[in-house]
Amino acid sequence: MNRVFDYERPKEKDTFLISPVRGITDEEKDFLDDYVKHIETTTGKGVHYPLYDTDQEDSIGLYICRQNRDGIRNSNDVSVYCNPTSNGSMFDLGMTFMAEKELKVINPVILDGSNSPVARFLRWYALSKFLNGDKEDMTAKVNRAWEIKDAAFVPLEFNGINPDFLFEFGMLFMAEKPLKLINRDEVKPTPYKSFENVLLHLDDLYRNS
């Protein structure tokens, strides 16, 4: 049993919770711990809470991504705590979108007036609300999802760890399509788990297949 929970947590996970892990604040952690406890004790449904349910011991990052992909794929629905600065959350949202999962925002007030990529996506996909430019941005995501689904493999150009790139990478990862980096020399490995390391590993698998 996780030390923060004083009850027997359900083993089956009905809902996947997208939330910050690296860089999570004490305030966010307290809010999310209480949220998970409330859902599990009042509904009996299990929540896959990555801070505790995803094994974070991974020097590359690929194992973490695979665990979260399986958690999203096997869930009935996905909830998200929106933190516009969380890179991992944008990757997970790309996987959620590709898996066509129902999505709930548990802190929707943070989206009011925000023009961040994550806010634009969540207004459209989870709340069916739009601001100027939202529809055009989402149409591009829908078209890209169909391109990935139809592709035998996906040539991918790395343009930095940013929300739009991570969302596309998340879609590709959920689709489990072979990945070929167009500009591999621009992707630098890191001595710790990172999306760069995952990209390089997946590119190696394609080139050695």
C-alpha positions in Angstrom: 0.0 0.0 0.0 1.3 3.5 -0.8 2.3 5.4 2.3 0.1 8.4 1.4 -3.1 6.3 1.3 -4.7 4.9 4.5 -7.1 2.4 2.7 -6.9 -0.6 0.4 -6.7 0.9 -3.1 -8.5 -1.0 -5.9 -6.2 -3.1 -8.0 -8.1 -2.5 -11.2 -7.7 1.0 -12.6 -10.8 2.4 -14.3 -9.4 5.9 -14.7 -6.0 7.2 -15.7 -4.9 10.5 -14.1 -2.6 12.7 -16.1 -0.7 14.9 -13.7 2.7 16.3 -13.1 5.4 14.0 -11.6 8.7 15.7 -12.2 8.5 19.2 -10.6 5.2 18.6 -8.8 4.6 21.1 -6.0 3.6 20.2 -2.5 0.3 22.0 -3.1 -0.4 20.0 -6.3 0.5 16.8 -4.6 -1.8 17.4 -1.7 -4.7 18.3 -4.0 -4.1 15.2 -6.2 -3.7 12.8 -3.2 -7.0 14.0 -1.9 -8.7 13.8 -5.3 -7.6 10.2 -5.8 -8.6 9.2 -2.3 -12.0 10.8 -2.8 -12.7 9.0 -6.1 -11.5 5.6 -4.9 -13.3 5.7 -1.5 -16.6 7.1 -2.8 -17.0 5.3 -6.1 -14.9 2.1 -5.6 -13.2 2.8 -8.9 -9.4 2.6 -9.2 -7.3 5.5 -10.4 -3.9 5.0 -12.1 -2.0 7.8 -10.4 1.5 8.0 -12.1 3.2 9.5 -9.1 2.7 6.2 -7.3 1.4 3.7 -9.8 4.0 4.2 -12.6 7.5 2.9 -11.7 9.7 5.9 -12.2 13.0 4.0 -12.0 14.0 4.2 -15.6 17.3 5.6 -16.9 15.9 6.1 -20.4 12.3 6.9 -19.9 10.9 4.3 -22.3 9.6 2.0 -19.6 7.7 4.9 -18.0 6.1 5.9 -21.3 5.1 2.2 -21.9 3.5 2.0 -18.5 1.5 5.1 -19.0 0.5 4.1 -22.5 -0.9 0.8 -21.1 -2.6 2.6 -18.3 -4.4 5.0 -20.8 -5.2 2.3 -23.2 -6.7 0.0 -20.6 -8.7 2.7 -18.8 -12.3 3.5 -19.3 -11.6 7.2 -19.2 -8.9 9.7 -18.5 -8.8 12.7 -16.1 -6.2 15.4 -16.3 -4.9 17.9 -13.8 -3.9 20.8 -16.0 -0.4 22.2 -15.4 0.5 24.2 -18.6 4.3 23.7 -17.8 4.2 19.9 -17.6 5.9 18.4 -20.6 5.0 14.9 -19.7 1.3 15.8 -19.5 1.3 17.0 -23.1 2.8 13.7 -24.2 0.1 11.8 -22.3 -2.6 14.0 -23.8 -1.3 13.1 -27.3 -1.6 9.4 -26.3 -5.1 10.0 -24.9 -6.2 11.7 -28.1 -4.9 8.9 -30.3 -6.6 6.3 -28.1 -9.9 8.3 -28.4 -10.5 8.3 -24.7 -13.1 10.4 -22.9 -11.3 13.2 -21.0 -12.2 15.1 -17.9 -10.4 18.2 -16.6 -10.4 18.3 -12.8 -9.2 21.9 -12.5 -10.9 23.6 -15.4 -10.7 27.1 -14.0 -7.0 27.2 -15.0 -8.0 27.2 -18.6 -9.9 30.5 -18.4 -8.3 33.0 -20.8 -5.2 30.8 -21.3 -3.8 30.5 -24.8 -1.2 27.8 -24.0 -1.2 24.7 -26.2 -2.5 22.4 -23.5 -5.4 24.9 -22.7 -6.4 25.1 -26.3 -6.5 21.4 -26.6 -8.4 20.8 -23.4 -11.0 23.5 -24.3 -11.7 21.7 -27.6 -11.4 18.0 -26.7 -12.7 17.9 -23.1 -14.9 21.0 -22.8 -16.1 21.6 -26.4 -15.3 25.3 -26.0 -13.3 27.4 -28.5 -11.3 30.6 -28.7 -9.8 32.2 -31.8 -7.5 29.8 -33.5 -8.5 26.8 -31.5 -10.5 25.1 -34.3 -7.6 25.4 -36.8 -5.1 24.0 -34.3 -7.4 21.1 -33.6 -8.1 20.3 -37.2 -4.3 20.0 -37.7 -4.1 17.5 -34.8 -7.0 15.4 -36.3 -5.3 15.3 -39.7 -2.0 14.4 -38.2 -3.6 11.6 -36.2 -5.1 10.1 -39.4 -1.7 10.4 -41.1 0.0 8.5 -38.3 -2.7 5.8 -38.3 -2.3 5.2 -42.0 1.5 5.2 -42.0 3.8 2.1 -42.1 6.4 4.2 -40.3 6.6 7.8 -39.3 9.4 10.2 -40.2 9.7 12.6 -37.3 11.6 15.9 -37.2 12.8 16.9 -33.8 12.3 20.6 -33.1 12.9 20.7 -29.4 11.0 19.6 -26.4 7.9 21.7 -26.7 4.2 21.1 -26.2 3.3 20.7 -29.9 6.2 18.2 -30.6 5.4 16.2 -27.4 1.7 16.0 -28.3 2.6 14.6 -31.8 5.1 12.2 -30.2 2.5 11.0 -27.8 0.1 10.2 -30.7 2.8 8.3 -32.5 3.8 6.4 -29.3 0.2 5.3 -28.7 -0.2 4.2 -32.3 3.0 2.1 -31.9 4.3 3.1 -35.3 8.0 2.7 -36.1 9.8 6.1 -35.8 12.6 7.4 -38.0 14.2 10.6 -36.8 14.9 12.9 -39.8 17.5 15.0 -37.9 18.9 12.5 -35.4 22.1 14.6 -35.0 20.1 17.4 -33.4 18.8 15.1 -30.6 21.3 15.0 -27.7 21.2 12.1 -25.2 21.0 13.0 -21.5 22.4 11.2 -18.5 18.9 10.9 -17.0 15.5 9.8 -18.2 14.2 12.1 -20.9 12.2 12.3 -24.1 15.4 12.7 -26.0 16.6 9.3 -24.8 13.3 7.7 -25.7 13.5 9.2 -29.2 17.0 8.0 -29.8 16.1 4.5 -28.6 13.1 4.2 -30.8 15.1 5.5 -33.8 17.8 2.8 -33.1 15.1 0.2 -33.2 13.9 1.4 -36.6 17.4 1.6 -38.0 18.4 -1.8 -36.8 15.2 -3.6 -37.9 
